[in-house]
Amino acid sequence: MNNSQTLIFCFVILYLITPIFAFFASRRKGRNYYLWTLLTLIINPVILILECLPNINFNQVCIVPCRACKQDISYAASACPHCGQPQRNRAYELTSFDRFSILCETVICFFQSIIFICSIFIYFYLYLFYSLFTKIIGHFF
């Protein structure tokens, strides 16, 4: 494999794994994960927007036992619905998978940013020097 084939292979791999991490990121943030996965598959750099959005679920799906009655309650509950015991406000706790997902998403977003900036640069470069570019390509073919 030469350098251009390796580069194209890396872009294809990045294009294919980005929707997977968009799925997990949108699920973690409480967003519509099917929509964000589809959007990321169609327009790959949309994961950059997703990473800027705040969490809206705040661990509401996690179940923990109440401190007083030991009944299962929501992790984000302010009081136990069974006994009425007030609960301390708990912050969102990241799991090890969340940490791994965030690390991978950060790397993907970094590469997506570079690809996006380079594509804009190439677009404007070809737009500005289109006639020169066609003469050079026409010379070889």
C-alpha angles and dihedrals in degrees: 000000000000126000097269092050090049091051092049090047090053091050091050092049091048090048091052099045097043094076090051092057091041087057093054094041094051091046091051091048093048095247129137097279097191092054094047091047091051092046091049091049091052098037106022101195091059087095086076089064092046092055090055094054118096126239113268101181100058095195094303091145095058118097123209133170119262114250093229109035100017092228117143113264137167116280091233096046115129092204136014111260090210104050103009093237109157114241127211114253105258125208123227109276116209118223122218089257090053090053091049091046092050091049092050092044090052091053092046092048090050092054092042090054091051092048091047093050092045092049091052090048092049092047093053092042091054091043093052096042100032096127092049090046093052091049091052093047091044090053092059098042 
